[in-house]
């Protein structure tokens, strides 16, 4: 029952995604220029958020190597802050 529900949701997501991409390609929409600093900021925010979530969840689940996961959270917070700064400045 759950497998069928997941398969149905995946099918619906792929169908709607392909319809949306097709509509966007047929609309002759031109993408505005994207500043490189803003794009780097978005990447930093994504990677930093992933590090924070991974470090936080792993330290609570595994209960070992707390120093490593603490360092991962610290690095993630730094990347998150740098990413936000780049996005605001650009």
C-alpha positions, 0 to 999 in steps of 0.5 A: 500500500505504501509502495503504491502511494510512493510510486503514485507520488513519484509519477505525479511529480515527474508528470507535473515537472515535465509539463512545467519544463515544457511550458517554460521552454515553449514560452520563449522566456529569457533568464535575466543575468545572474550575478556570480556572487549571488550564485556562490552565496546560494551554493554556500547556503545549501552546503552550509545548511546540509552540514548543519543538519547532517552534523546535528542529526548525526551527533544525536543519533550516533552519540560517537565522534561528537567533536567531529560532528561539532566541527561539521556544525561549525563549518556549516554555520560558517558557510551559511553565514558567508552564503547569506553575506554574499547573497545580500551584498550581490 
